[in-house]
Amino acid sequence: MKEGEEDFEPHPMYEPITGKFMMADTMEEHLIFKELGLVHEDELDEKHKGKAKKGGAVVISFMEAVEDGMKKKQK
């Protein structure tokens, strides 16, 4: 088990502009999503917080998150 994995709990991570989220089921996924710019719910701006709490956020696939992250890095 890698450092930090013993305390890890699966949780959603959100794309800060759209409010879309993905579940980080492992520490490895969490770190990948963080690198791609996804954030925790408490880090969302007010515009997207309400959407996430009401269940209106759309779950995106891992590949969509990777593609979004690649586009951001190219800018």
All heavy atoms as a GROMACS GRO file, in nm:
protein
  599
    1MET      N    1   0.084  -0.118   0.000
    1MET     CA    2   0.000   0.000   0.000
    1MET      C    3   0.089   0.125   0.000
    1MET      O    4   0.182   0.134   0.077
    1MET     CB    5  -0.091  -0.003   0.123
    1MET     CG    6  -0.204   0.095   0.115
    1MET     SD    7  -0.321   0.077   0.253
    1MET     CE    8  -0.403  -0.073   0.209
    2LYS      N    9   0.058   0.220  -0.086
    2LYS     CA   10   0.138   0.342  -0.096
    2LYS      C   11   0.101   0.441   0.015
    2LYS      O   12  -0.006   0.431   0.074
    2LYS     CB   13   0.116   0.408  -0.232
    2LYS     CG   14   0.168   0.326  -0.347
    2LYS     CD   15   0.144   0.396  -0.478
    2LYS     CE   16   0.190   0.309  -0.593
    2LYS     NZ   17   0.158   0.364  -0.722
    3GLU      N   18   0.190   0.536   0.038
    3GLU     CA   19   0.168   0.637   0.142
    3GLU      C   20   0.037   0.712   0.119
    3GLU      O   21   0.008   0.756   0.008
    3GLU     CB   22   0.284   0.736   0.142
    3GLU     CG   23   0.274   0.839   0.251
    3GLU     CD   24   0.392   0.935   0.249
    3GLU    OE1   25   0.499   0.896   0.202
    3GLU    OE2   26   0.373   1.046   0.295
    4GLY      N   27  -0.045   0.726   0.221
    4GLY     CA   28  -0.170   0.799   0.213
    4GLY      C   29  -0.289   0.714   0.172
    4GLY      O   30  -0.402   0.754   0.189
    5GLU      N   31  -0.265   0.594   0.117
    5GLU     CA   32  -0.376   0.511   0.069
    5GLU      C   33  -0.457   0.450   0.183
    5GLU      O   34  -0.575   0.425   0.166
    5GLU     CB   35  -0.325   0.400  -0.024
    5GLU     CG   36  -0.286   0.451  -0.159
    5GLU     CD   37  -0.249   0.340  -0.257
    5GLU    OE1   38  -0.249   0.223  -0.216
    5GLU    OE2   39  -0.222   0.374  -0.372
    6GLU      N   40  -0.394   0.428   0.299
    6GLU     CA   41  -0.467   0.365   0.408
    6GLU      C   42  -0.579   0.453   0.461
    6GLU      O   43  -0.679   0.404   0.510
    6GLU     CB   44  -0.372   0.325   0.522
    6GLU     CG   45  -0.299   0.440   0.588
    6GLU     CD   46  -0.171   0.483   0.518
    6GLU    OE1   47  -0.126   0.415   0.424
    6GLU    OE2   48  -0.117   0.587   0.556
    7ASP      N   49  -0.567   0.584   0.448
    7ASP     CA   50  -0.669   0.677   0.496
    7ASP      C   51  -0.760   0.728   0.384
    7ASP      O   52  -0.849   0.807   0.408
    7ASP     CB   53  -0.603   0.798   0.564
    7ASP     CG   54  -0.527   0.758   0.690
    7ASP    OD1   55  -0.566   0.659   0.754
    7ASP    OD2   56  -0.428   0.826   0.721
    8PHE      N   57  -0.736   0.684   0.261
    8PHE     CA   58  -0.811   0.736   0.148
    8PHE      C   59  -0.955   0.688   0.149
    8PHE      O   60  -0.983   0.571   0.175
    8PHE     CB   61  -0.744   0.692   0.016
    8PHE     CG   62  -0.815   0.746  -0.105
    8PHE    CD1   63  -0.789   0.874  -0.149
    8PHE    CD2   64  -0.911   0.671  -0.172
    8PHE    CE1   65  -0.855   0.927  -0.258
    8PHE    CE2   66  -0.977   0.722  -0.281
    8PHE     CZ   67  -0.949   0.850  -0.324
    9GLU      N   68  -1.047   0.781   0.123
    9GLU     CA   69  -1.188   0.747   0.108
    9GLU      C   70  -1.232   0.795  -0.030
    9GLU      O   71  -1.205   0.910  -0.067
    9GLU     CB   72  -1.272   0.816   0.215
    9GLU     CG   73  -1.247   0.761   0.353
    9GLU     CD   74  -1.342   0.820   0.456
    9GLU    OE1   75  -1.456   0.857   0.419
    9GLU    OE2   76  -1.302   0.831   0.572
   10PRO      N   77  -1.298   0.710  -0.109
   10PRO     CA   78  -1.346   0.753  -0.241
   10PRO      C   79  -1.433   0.877  -0.228
   10PRO      O   80  -1.511   0.890  -0.133
   10PRO     CB   81  -1.427   0.633  -0.290
   10PRO     CG   82  -1.369   0.516  -0.216
   10PRO     CD   83  -1.332   0.571  -0.081
   11HIS      N   84  -1.418   0.969  -0.323
   11HIS     CA   85  -1.494   1.093  -0.319
   11HIS      C   86  -1.500   1.155  -0.458
   11HIS      O   87  -1.414   1.127  -0.542
   11HIS     CB   88  -1.430   1.192  -0.221
   11HIS     CG   89  -1.289   1.226  -0.256
   11HIS    ND1   90  -1.183   1.145  -0.222
   11HIS    CD2   91  -1.235   1.331  -0.324
   11HIS    CE1   92  -1.071   1.198  -0.266
   11HIS    NE2   93  -1.099   1.311  -0.330
   12PRO      N   94  -1.601   1.239  -0.483
   12PRO     CA   95  -1.609   1.305  -0.614
   12PRO      C   96  -1.510   1.420  -0.623
   12PRO      O   97  -1.480   1.487  -0.524
   12PRO     CB   98  -1.753   1.356  -0.618
   12PRO     CG   99  -1.792   1.373  -0.476
   12PRO     CD  100  -1.716   1.268  -0.399
   13MET      N  101  -1.460   1.441  -0.744
   13MET     CA  102  -1.377   1.557  -0.773
   13MET      C  103  -1.441   1.628  -0.893
   13MET      O  104  -1.491   1.562  -0.984
   13MET     CB  105  -1.233   1.517  -0.802
   13MET     CG  106  -1.166   1.461  -0.677
   13MET     SD  107  -0.988   1.439  -0.695
   13MET     CE  108  -0.931   1.609  -0.693
   14TYR      N  109  -1.443   1.760  -0.890
   14TYR     CA  110  -1.522   1.840  -0.982
   14TYR      C  111  -1.437   1.921  -1.078
   14TYR      O  112  -1.333   1.973  -1.041
   14TYR     CB  113  -1.610   1.937  -0.902
   14TYR     CG  114  -1.708   1.866  -0.813
   14TYR    CD1  115  -1.670   1.823  -0.687
   14TYR    CD2  116  -1.837   1.840  -0.856
   14TYR    CE1  117  -1.759   1.756  -0.605
   14TYR    CE2  118  -1.927   1.773  -0.775
   14TYR     CZ  119  -1.888   1.731  -0.650
   14TYR     OH  120  -1.976   1.665  -0.569
   15GLU      N  121  -1.487   1.935  -1.202
   15GLU     CA  122  -1.427   2.024  -1.300
   15GLU      C  123  -1.478   2.162  -1.262
   15GLU      O  124  -1.599   2.185  -1.258
   15GLU     CB  125  -1.472   1.984  -1.441
   15GLU     CG  126  -1.381   2.030  -1.552
   15GLU     CD  127  -1.386   2.180  -1.575
   15GLU    OE1  128  -1.494   2.237  -1.567
   15GLU    OE2  129  -1.280   2.238  -1.598
   16PRO      N  130  -1.390   2.257  -1.227
   16PRO     CA  131  -1.434   2.383  -1.167
   16PRO      C  132  -1.516   2.474  -1.258
   16PRO      O  133  -1.594   2.554  -1.208
   16PRO     CB  134  -1.304   2.452  -1.125
   16PRO     CG  135  -1.197   2.384  -1.199
   16PRO     CD  136  -1.246   2.247  -1.233
   17ILE      N  137  -1.505   2.462  -1.388
   17ILE     CA  138  -1.580   2.550  -1.478
   17ILE      C  139  -1.720   2.497  -1.503
   17ILE      O  140  -1.818   2.572  -1.498
   17ILE     CB  141  -1.504   2.570  -1.610
   17ILE    CG1  142  -1.372   2.641  -1.583
   17ILE    CG2  143  -1.588   2.647  -1.712
   17ILE    CD1  144  -1.278   2.650  -1.700
   18THR      N  145  -1.733   2.367  -1.525
   18THR     CA  146  -1.864   2.310  -1.561
   18THR      C  147  -1.937   2.249  -1.443
   18THR      O  148  -2.058   2.231  -1.448
   18THR     CB  149  -1.846   2.200  -1.666
   18THR    OG1  150  -1.772   2.091  -1.608
   18THR    CG2  151  -1.776   2.251  -1.790
   19GLY      N  152  -1.865   2.212  -1.336
   19GLY     CA  153  -1.927   2.145  -1.224
   19GLY      C  154  -1.942   1.995  -1.245
   19GLY      O  155  -1.992   1.925  -1.159
   20LYS      N  156  -1.895   1.943  -1.360
   20LYS     CA  157  -1.900   1.799  -1.383
   20LYS      C  158  -1.807   1.731  -1.283
   20LYS      O  159  -1.708   1.790  -1.241
   20LYS     CB  160  -1.853   1.766  -1.525
   20LYS     CG  161  -1.945   1.815  -1.634
   20LYS     CD  162  -1.888   1.780  -1.770
   20LYS     CE  163  -1.977   1.832  -1.880
   20LYS     NZ  164  -1.919   1.798  -2.013
   21PHE      N  165  -1.842   1.608  -1.245
   21PHE     CA  166  -1.758   1.540  -1.149
   21PHE      C  167  -1.727   1.398  -1.189
   21PHE      O  168  -1.795   1.340  -1.271
   21PHE     CB  169  -1.818   1.542  -1.008
   21PHE     CG  170  -1.938   1.452  -0.991
   21PHE    CD1  171  -1.922   1.324  -0.943
   21PHE    CD2  172  -2.065   1.497  -1.021
   21PHE    CE1  173  -2.031   1.241  -0.925
   21PHE    CE2  174  -2.175   1.414  -1.005
   21PHE     CZ  175  -2.158   1.286  -0.956
   22MET      N  176  -1.619   1.347  -1.129
   22MET     CA  177  -1.579   1.208  -1.144
   22MET      C  178  -1.549   1.155  -1.005
   22MET      O  179  -1.503   1.230  -0.919
   22MET     CB  180  -1.452   1.197  -1.230
   22MET     CG  181  -1.472   1.237  -1.373
   22MET     SD  182  -1.328   1.198  -1.472
   22MET     CE  183  -1.320   1.021  -1.455
   23MET      N  184  -1.571   1.028  -0.985
   23MET     CA  185  -1.537   0.967  -0.857
   23MET      C  186  -1.392   0.925  -0.856
   23MET      O  187  -1.347   0.854  -0.946
   23MET     CB  188  -1.624   0.844  -0.831
   23MET     CG  189  -1.766   0.876  -0.792
   23MET     SD  190  -1.778   0.973  -0.639
   23MET     CE  191  -1.717   0.858  -0.518
   24ALA      N  192  -1.320   0.971  -0.757
   24ALA     CA  193  -1.184   0.925  -0.734
   24ALA      C  194  -1.195   0.806  -0.641
   24ALA      O  195  -1.219   0.821  -0.522
   24ALA     CB  196  -1.100   1.036  -0.672
   25ASP      N  197  -1.183   0.686  -0.697
   25ASP     CA  198  -1.199   0.564  -0.618
   25ASP      C  199  -1.069   0.518  -0.553
   25ASP      O  200  -1.072   0.436  -0.462
   25ASP     CB  201  -1.254   0.451  -0.706
   25ASP     CG  202  -1.397   0.480  -0.751
   25ASP    OD1  203  -1.477   0.526  -0.668
   25ASP    OD2  204  -1.428   0.455  -0.869
   26THR      N  205  -0.957   0.570  -0.602
   26THR     CA  206  -0.826   0.534  -0.546
   26THR      C  207  -0.743   0.660  -0.530
   26THR      O  208  -0.771   0.763  -0.592
   26THR     CB  209  -0.751   0.437  -0.637
   26THR    OG1  210  -0.719   0.504  -0.760
   26THR    CG2  211  -0.831   0.310  -0.666
   27MET      N  212  -0.637   0.653  -0.452
   27MET     CA  213  -0.546   0.766  -0.437
   27MET      C  214  -0.482   0.798  -0.572
   27MET      O  215  -0.463   0.915  -0.605
   27MET     CB  216  -0.439   0.735  -0.332
   27MET     CG  217  -0.337   0.846  -0.316
   27MET     SD  218  -0.409   1.004  -0.267
   27MET     CE  219  -0.420   0.980  -0.091
   28GLU      N  220  -0.451   0.696  -0.650
   28GLU     CA  221  -0.391   0.717  -0.781
   28GLU      C  222  -0.485   0.800  -0.870
   28GLU      O  223  -0.441   0.895  -0.934
   28GLU     CB  224  -0.359   0.583  -0.847
   28GLU     CG  225  -0.291   0.598  -0.981
   28GLU     CD  226  -0.254   0.465  -1.044
   28GLU    OE1  227  -0.307   0.360  -1.002
   28GLU    OE2  228  -0.173   0.467  -1.137
   29GLU      N  229  -0.614   0.764  -0.874
   29GLU     CA  230  -0.710   0.842  -0.952
   29GLU      C  231  -0.719   0.984  -0.899
   29GLU      O  232  -0.725   1.079  -0.975
   29GLU     CB  233  -0.849   0.776  -0.948
   29GLU     CG  234  -0.859   0.652  -1.033
   29GLU     CD  235  -0.996   0.589  -1.029
   29GLU    OE1  236  -1.082   0.630  -0.948
   29GLU    OE2  237  -1.018   0.498  -1.108
   30HIS      N  238  -0.721   0.999  -0.767
   30HIS     CA  239  -0.728   1.131  -0.705
   30HIS      C  240  -0.614   1.220  -0.754
   30HIS      O  241  -0.634   1.335  -0.791
   30HIS     CB  242  -0.723   1.118  -0.553
   30HIS     CG  243  -0.710   1.248  -0.482
   30HIS    ND1  244  -0.819   1.326  -0.453
   30HIS    CD2  245  -0.601   1.315  -0.437
   30HIS    CE1  246  -0.777   1.436  -0.392
   30HIS    NE2  247  -0.645   1.432  -0.381
   31LEU      N  248  -0.493   1.166  -0.755
   31LEU     CA  249  -0.377   1.244  -0.796
   31LEU      C  250  -0.382   1.278  -0.945
   31LEU      O  251  -0.344   1.388  -0.985
   31LEU     CB  252  -0.249   1.168  -0.761
   31LEU     CG  253  -0.225   1.148  -0.612
   31LEU    CD1  254  -0.105   1.058  -0.588
   31LEU    CD2  255  -0.212   1.280  -0.539
   32ILE      N  256  -0.432   1.185  -1.026
   32ILE     CA  257  -0.448   1.213  -1.170
   32ILE      C  258  -0.550   1.324  -1.190
   32ILE      O  259  -0.526   1.419  -1.265
   32ILE     CB  260  -0.491   1.086  -1.246
   32ILE    CG1  261  -0.375   0.985  -1.248
   32ILE    CG2  262  -0.536   1.119  -1.388
   32ILE    CD1  263  -0.415   0.847  -1.297
   33PHE      N  264  -0.664   1.314  -1.123
   33PHE     CA  265  -0.768   1.416  -1.138
   33PHE      C  266  -0.718   1.552  -1.090
   33PHE      O  267  -0.748   1.654  -1.151
   33PHE     CB  268  -0.894   1.376  -1.060
   33PHE     CG  269  -0.961   1.251  -1.112
   33PHE    CD1  270  -1.049   1.180  -1.032
   33PHE    CD2  271  -0.936   1.202  -1.240
   33PHE    CE1  272  -1.112   1.065  -1.078
   33PHE    CE2  273  -0.998   1.087  -1.286
   33PHE     CZ  274  -1.087   1.019  -1.205
   34LYS      N  275  -0.643   1.553  -0.981
   34LYS     CA  276  -0.587   1.678  -0.930
   34LYS      C  277  -0.493   1.740  -1.033
   34LYS      O  278  -0.499   1.860  -1.059
   34LYS     CB  279  -0.512   1.650  -0.798
   34LYS     CG  280  -0.456   1.773  -0.734
   34LYS     CD  281  -0.390   1.737  -0.601
   34LYS     CE  282  -0.327   1.860  -0.538
   34LYS     NZ  283  -0.261   1.826  -0.411
   35GLU      N  284  -0.411   1.659  -1.095
   35GLU     CA  285  -0.319   1.706  -1.199
   35GLU      C  286  -0.396   1.762  -1.318
   35GLU      O  287  -0.351   1.857  -1.384
   35GLU     CB  288  -0.228   1.591  -1.244
   35GLU     CG  289  -0.132   1.627  -1.354
   35GLU     CD  290  -0.021   1.723  -1.309
   35GLU    OE1  291   0.014   1.726  -1.190
   35GLU    OE2  292   0.031   1.795  -1.396
   36LEU      N  293  -0.514   1.706  -1.345
   36LEU     CA  294  -0.596   1.752  -1.457
   36LEU      C  295  -0.677   1.878  -1.421
   36LEU      O  296  -0.746   1.932  -1.506
   36LEU     CB  297  -0.692   1.641  -1.502
   36LEU     CG  298  -0.623   1.520  -1.567
   36LEU    CD1  299  -0.724   1.409  -1.589
   36LEU    CD2  300  -0.557   1.560  -1.697
   37GLY      N  301  -0.669   1.921  -1.296
   37GLY     CA  302  -0.736   2.044  -1.257
   37GLY      C  303  -0.869   2.025  -1.188
   37GLY      O  304  -0.938   2.123  -1.157
   38LEU      N  305  -0.910   1.900  -1.161
   38LEU     CA  306  -1.033   1.878  -1.088
   38LEU      C  307  -1.010   1.916  -0.941
   38LEU      O  308  -0.899   1.907  -0.890
   38LEU     CB  309  -1.078   1.732  -1.100
   38LEU     CG  310  -1.158   1.699  -1.227
   38LEU    CD1  311  -1.070   1.705  -1.350
   38LEU    CD2  312  -1.222   1.563  -1.216
   39VAL      N  313  -1.118   1.959  -0.874
   39VAL     CA  314  -1.108   2.006  -0.736
   39VAL      C  315  -1.213   1.938  -0.649
   39VAL      O  316  -1.304   1.873  -0.698
   39VAL     CB  317  -1.127   2.160  -0.728
   39VAL    CG1  318  -1.019   2.232  -0.806
   39VAL    CG2  319  -1.264   2.201  -0.779
   40HIS      N  320  -1.199   1.955  -0.518
   40HIS     CA  321  -1.299   1.903  -0.424
   40HIS      C  322  -1.420   1.995  -0.424
   40HIS      O  323  -1.411   2.112  -0.461
   40HIS     CB  324  -1.240   1.894  -0.284
   40HIS     CG  325  -1.127   1.797  -0.275
   40HIS    ND1  326  -0.998   1.836  -0.259
   40HIS    CD2  327  -1.126   1.662  -0.284
   40HIS    CE1  328  -0.920   1.730  -0.256
   40HIS    NE2  329  -0.995   1.623  -0.272
   41GLU      N  330  -1.533   1.944  -0.376
   41GLU     CA  331  -1.657   2.022  -0.376
   41GLU      C  332  -1.641   2.155  -0.302
   41GLU      O  333  -1.690   2.258  -0.348
   41GLU     CB  334  -1.770   1.941  -0.311
   41GLU     CG  335  -1.902   2.014  -0.314
   41GLU     CD  336  -2.017   1.930  -0.263
   41GLU    OE1  337  -1.999   1.812  -0.235
   41GLU    OE2  338  -2.127   1.985  -0.252
   42ASP      N  339  -1.569   2.155  -0.192
   42ASP     CA  340  -1.554   2.279  -0.115
   42ASP      C  341  -1.465   2.381  -0.186
   42ASP      O  342  -1.457   2.496  -0.144
   42ASP     CB  343  -1.502   2.252   0.026
   42ASP     CG  344  -1.364   2.186   0.027
   42ASP    OD1  345  -1.314   2.144  -0.079
   42ASP    OD2  346  -1.306   2.177   0.136
   43GLU      N  347  -1.401   2.343  -0.296
   43GLU     CA  348  -1.318   2.435  -0.373
   43GLU      C  349  -1.390   2.493  -0.495
   43GLU      O  350  -1.336   2.577  -0.564
   43GLU     CB  351  -1.190   2.364  -0.420
   43GLU     CG  352  -1.104   2.316  -0.305
   43GLU     CD  353  -0.991   2.227  -0.351
   43GLU    OE1  354  -1.020   2.118  -0.404
   43GLU    OE2  355  -0.876   2.267  -0.335
   44LEU      N  356  -1.513   2.445  -0.521
   44LEU     CA  357  -1.590   2.498  -0.632
   44LEU      C  358  -1.634   2.640  -0.603
   44LEU      O  359  -1.659   2.676  -0.488
   44LEU     CB  360  -1.717   2.414  -0.656
   44LEU     CG  361  -1.699   2.278  -0.721
   44LEU    CD1  362  -1.833   2.205  -0.720
   44LEU    CD2  363  -1.647   2.289  -0.861
   45ASP      N  364  -1.646   2.722  -0.707
   45ASP     CA  365  -1.699   2.856  -0.685
   45ASP      C  366  -1.850   2.846  -0.658
   45ASP      O  367  -1.912   2.743  -0.680
   45ASP     CB  368  -1.666   2.951  -0.801
   45ASP     CG  369  -1.731   2.910  -0.932
   45ASP    OD1  370  -1.836   2.842  -0.931
   45ASP    OD2  371  -1.677   2.946  -1.037
   46GLU      N  372  -1.909   2.952  -0.610
   46GLU     CA  373  -2.050   2.951  -0.572
   46GLU      C  374  -2.143   2.912  -0.687
   46GLU      O  375  -2.243   2.846  -0.667
   46GLU     CB  376  -2.092   3.086  -0.515
   46GLU     CG  377  -2.030   3.117  -0.380
   46GLU     CD  378  -2.063   3.012  -0.274
   46GLU    OE1  379  -2.180   2.971  -0.264
   46GLU    OE2  380  -1.971   2.970  -0.203
   47LYS      N  381  -2.109   2.952  -0.807
   47LYS     CA  382  -2.192   2.922  -0.925
   47LYS      C  383  -2.211   2.771  -0.942
   47LYS      O  384  -2.320   2.724  -0.972
   47LYS     CB  385  -2.127   2.980  -1.049
   47LYS     CG  386  -2.197   2.948  -1.178
   47LYS     CD  387  -2.123   3.008  -1.296
   47LYS     CE  388  -2.183   2.966  -1.427
   47LYS     NZ  389  -2.103   3.012  -1.541
   48HIS      N  390  -2.107   2.693  -0.920
   48HIS     CA  391  -2.114   2.550  -0.944
   48HIS      C  392  -2.141   2.468  -0.819
   48HIS      O  393  -2.182   2.354  -0.829
   48HIS     CB  394  -1.986   2.503  -1.014
   48HIS     CG  395  -1.972   2.561  -1.150
   48HIS    ND1  396  -1.890   2.668  -1.175
   48HIS    CD2  397  -2.034   2.533  -1.266
   48HIS    CE1  398  -1.902   2.702  -1.302
   48HIS    NE2  399  -1.988   2.622  -1.359
   49LYS      N  400  -2.121   2.527  -0.702
   49LYS     CA  401  -2.149   2.454  -0.578
   49LYS      C  402  -2.295   2.410  -0.572
   49LYS      O  403  -2.325   2.298  -0.539
   49LYS     CB  404  -2.118   2.541  -0.457
   49LYS     CG  405  -1.990   2.508  -0.392
   49LYS     CD  406  -1.972   2.585  -0.264
   49LYS     CE  407  -1.826   2.580  -0.228
   49LYS     NZ  408  -1.792   2.660  -0.115
   50GLY      N  409  -2.385   2.501  -0.601
   50GLY     CA  410  -2.527   2.468  -0.596
   50GLY      C  411  -2.563   2.358  -0.692
   50GLY      O  412  -2.639   2.268  -0.660
   51LYS      N  413  -2.505   2.361  -0.810
   51LYS     CA  414  -2.531   2.258  -0.910
   51LYS      C  415  -2.486   2.122  -0.856
   51LYS      O  416  -2.556   2.024  -0.866
   51LYS     CB  417  -2.455   2.290  -1.039
   51LYS     CG  418  -2.480   2.190  -1.150
   51LYS     CD  419  -2.388   2.213  -1.269
   51LYS     CE  420  -2.436   2.325  -1.354
   51LYS     NZ  421  -2.356   2.337  -1.478
   52ALA      N  422  -2.369   2.118  -0.796
   52ALA     CA  423  -2.316   1.991  -0.744
   52ALA      C  424  -2.402   1.940  -0.629
   52ALA      O  425  -2.435   1.823  -0.622
   52ALA     CB  426  -2.172   2.008  -0.698
   53LYS      N  427  -2.441   2.028  -0.538
   53LYS     CA  428  -2.518   1.984  -0.422
   53LYS      C  429  -2.659   1.939  -0.460
   53LYS      O  430  -2.716   1.855  -0.396
   53LYS     CB  431  -2.526   2.097  -0.319
   53LYS     CG  432  -2.394   2.118  -0.248
   53LYS     CD  433  -2.404   2.222  -0.140
   53LYS     CE  434  -2.270   2.235  -0.070
   53LYS     NZ  435  -2.270   2.340   0.029
   54LYS      N  436  -2.714   1.995  -0.566
   54LYS     CA  437  -2.848   1.957  -0.609
   54LYS      C  438  -2.846   1.831  -0.695
   54LYS      O  439  -2.948   1.785  -0.741
   54LYS     CB  440  -2.913   2.070  -0.690
   54LYS     CG  441  -2.944   2.192  -0.607
   54LYS     CD  442  -3.000   2.302  -0.693
   54LYS     CE  443  -3.012   2.430  -0.613
   54LYS     NZ  444  -3.039   2.545  -0.697
   55GLY      N  445  -2.727   1.778  -0.719
   55GLY     CA  446  -2.717   1.657  -0.800
   55GLY      C  447  -2.722   1.687  -0.949
   55GLY      O  448  -2.736   1.598  -1.030
   56GLY      N  449  -2.709   1.813  -0.986
   56GLY     CA  450  -2.718   1.851  -1.126
   56GLY      C  451  -2.588   1.836  -1.201
   56GLY      O  452  -2.584   1.850  -1.321
   57ALA      N  453  -2.480   1.808  -1.130
   57ALA     CA  454  -2.352   1.791  -1.198
   57ALA      C  455  -2.356   1.662  -1.278
   57ALA      O  456  -2.419   1.566  -1.239
   57ALA     CB  457  -2.239   1.788  -1.097
   58VAL      N  458  -2.288   1.661  -1.389
   58VAL     CA  459  -2.288   1.546  -1.478
   58VAL      C  460  -2.160   1.467  -1.455
   58VAL      O  461  -2.051   1.523  -1.453
   58VAL     CB  462  -2.294   1.593  -1.625
   58VAL    CG1  463  -2.288   1.475  -1.719
   58VAL    CG2  464  -2.419   1.676  -1.647
   59VAL      N  465  -2.174   1.337  -1.438
   59VAL     CA  466  -2.057   1.253  -1.422
   59VAL      C  467  -1.990   1.240  -1.558
   59VAL      O  468  -2.056   1.216  -1.658
   59VAL     CB  469  -2.094   1.113  -1.370
   59VAL    CG1  470  -1.971   1.023  -1.363
   59VAL    CG2  471  -2.162   1.122  -1.235
   60ILE      N  472  -1.859   1.261  -1.562
   60ILE     CA  473  -1.786   1.248  -1.687
   60ILE      C  474  -1.696   1.126  -1.680
   60ILE      O  475  -1.659   1.080  -1.572
   60ILE     CB  476  -1.705   1.374  -1.721
   60ILE    CG1  477  -1.603   1.407  -1.613
   60ILE    CG2  478  -1.796   1.492  -1.747
   60ILE    CD1  479  -1.513   1.524  -1.646
   61SER      N  480  -1.662   1.073  -1.795
   61SER     CA  481  -1.578   0.955  -1.798
   61SER      C  482  -1.432   0.993  -1.773
   61SER      O  483  -1.394   1.110  -1.785
   61SER     CB  484  -1.588   0.886  -1.934
   61SER     OG  485  -1.523   0.964  -2.033
   62PHE      N  486  -1.353   0.895  -1.742
   62PHE     CA  487  -1.211   0.918  -1.720
   62PHE      C  488  -1.148   0.977  -1.846
   62PHE      O  489  -1.068   1.070  -1.838
   62PHE     CB  490  -1.143   0.786  -1.683
   62PHE     CG  491  -0.994   0.800  -1.664
   62PHE    CD1  492  -0.944   0.856  -1.548
   62PHE    CD2  493  -0.906   0.758  -1.761
   62PHE    CE1  494  -0.808   0.871  -1.530
   62PHE    CE2  495  -0.770   0.772  -1.743
   62PHE     CZ  496  -0.720   0.828  -1.627
   63MET      N  497  -1.183   0.927  -1.962
   63MET     CA  498  -1.126   0.976  -2.087
   63MET      C  499  -1.164   1.122  -2.112
   63MET      O  500  -1.083   1.200  -2.160
   63MET     CB  501  -1.168   0.889  -2.205
   63MET     CG  502  -1.099   0.753  -2.207
   63MET     SD  503  -0.918   0.762  -2.196
   63MET     CE  504  -0.876   0.849  -2.345
   64GLU      N  505  -1.288   1.160  -2.079
   64GLU     CA  506  -1.328   1.300  -2.094
   64GLU      C  507  -1.244   1.389  -2.004
   64GLU      O  508  -1.202   1.497  -2.045
   64GLU     CB  509  -1.476   1.318  -2.061
   64GLU     CG  510  -1.569   1.267  -2.168
   64GLU     CD  511  -1.714   1.282  -2.126
   64GLU    OE1  512  -1.751   1.231  -2.018
   64GLU    OE2  513  -1.790   1.344  -2.202
   65ALA      N  514  -1.216   1.343  -1.883
   65ALA     CA  515  -1.134   1.422  -1.790
   65ALA      C  516  -0.992   1.436  -1.844
   65ALA      O  517  -0.934   1.544  -1.837
   65ALA     CB  518  -1.132   1.356  -1.652
   66VAL      N  519  -0.939   1.328  -1.898
   66VAL     CA  520  -0.803   1.333  -1.953
   66VAL      C  521  -0.800   1.429  -2.072
   66VAL      O  522  -0.710   1.513  -2.083
   66VAL     CB  523  -0.755   1.193  -1.995
   66VAL    CG1  524  -0.626   1.200  -2.075
   66VAL    CG2  525  -0.737   1.104  -1.872
   67GLU      N  526  -0.898   1.419  -2.161
   67GLU     CA  527  -0.903   1.508  -2.278
   67GLU      C  528  -0.916   1.653  -2.236
   67GLU      O  529  -0.848   1.741  -2.290
   67GLU     CB  530  -1.018   1.467  -2.371
   67GLU     CG  531  -0.992   1.336  -2.443
   67GLU     CD  532  -1.116   1.282  -2.513
   67GLU    OE1  533  -1.222   1.350  -2.515
   67GLU    OE2  534  -1.106   1.170  -2.568
   68ASP      N  535  -1.002   1.682  -2.138
   68ASP     CA  536  -1.018   1.818  -2.088
   68ASP      C  537  -0.886   1.869  -2.030
   68ASP      O  538  -0.847   1.983  -2.052
   68ASP     CB  539  -1.128   1.826  -1.981
   68ASP     CG  540  -1.268   1.812  -2.038
   68ASP    OD1  541  -1.284   1.818  -2.161
   68ASP    OD2  542  -1.361   1.794  -1.958
   69GLY      N  543  -0.818   1.784  -1.954
   69GLY     CA  544  -0.691   1.822  -1.895
   69GLY      C  545  -0.585   1.849  -2.000
   69GLY      O  546  -0.505   1.943  -1.988
   70MET      N  547  -0.584   1.768  -2.105
   70MET     CA  548  -0.485   1.789  -2.213
   70MET      C  549  -0.511   1.921  -2.284
   70MET      O  550  -0.418   1.993  -2.316
   70MET     CB  551  -0.491   1.673  -2.313
   70MET     CG  552  -0.450   1.539  -2.253
   70MET     SD  553  -0.280   1.535  -2.198
   70MET     CE  554  -0.198   1.528  -2.355
   71LYS      N  555  -0.637   1.953  -2.306
   71LYS     CA  556  -0.672   2.080  -2.372
   71LYS      C  557  -0.625   2.198  -2.288
   71LYS      O  558  -0.573   2.296  -2.339
   71LYS     CB  559  -0.823   2.089  -2.395
   71LYS     CG  560  -0.873   1.998  -2.504
   71LYS     CD  561  -1.024   2.005  -2.516
   71LYS     CE  562  -1.077   1.897  -2.608
   71LYS     NZ  563  -1.223   1.891  -2.606
   72LYS      N  564  -0.644   2.190  -2.155
   72LYS     CA  565  -0.603   2.298  -2.066
   72LYS      C  566  -0.452   2.317  -2.068
   72LYS      O  567  -0.403   2.428  -2.066
   72LYS     CB  568  -0.648   2.269  -1.922
   72LYS     CG  569  -0.795   2.286  -1.901
   72LYS     CD  570  -0.830   2.252  -1.758
   72LYS     CE  571  -0.979   2.249  -1.741
   72LYS     NZ  572  -1.017   2.204  -1.607
   73LYS      N  573  -0.378   2.206  -2.071
   73LYS     CA  574  -0.231   2.215  -2.070
   73LYS      C  575  -0.177   2.273  -2.201
   73LYS      O  576  -0.072   2.332  -2.203
   73LYS     CB  577  -0.171   2.078  -2.045
   73LYS     CG  578  -0.185   2.037  -1.900
   73LYS     CD  579  -0.105   1.914  -1.871
   73LYS     CE  580  -0.121   1.878  -1.727
   73LYS     NZ  581   0.000   1.890  -1.653
   74GLN      N  582  -0.251   2.255  -2.311
   74GLN     CA  583  -0.206   2.306  -2.441
   74GLN      C  584  -0.223   2.456  -2.452
   74GLN      O  585  -0.159   2.519  -2.532
   74GLN     CB  586  -0.282   2.236  -2.554
   74GLN     CG  587  -0.243   2.090  -2.568
   74GLN     CD  588  -0.327   2.018  -2.671
   74GLN    OE1  589  -0.422   2.073  -2.725
   74GLN    NE2  590  -0.293   1.893  -2.698
   75LYS      N  591  -0.311   2.513  -2.370
   75LYS     CA  592  -0.338   2.657  -2.377
   75LYS      C  593  -0.227   2.738  -2.316
   75LYS      O  594  -0.150   2.708  -2.241
   75LYS     CB  595  -0.470   2.691  -2.310
   75LYS     CG  596  -0.587   2.638  -2.387
   75LYS     CD  597  -0.716   2.677  -2.320
   75LYS     CE  598  -0.834   2.623  -2.400
   75LYS     NZ  599  -0.959   2.655  -2.342
   0.00000   0.00000   0.00000
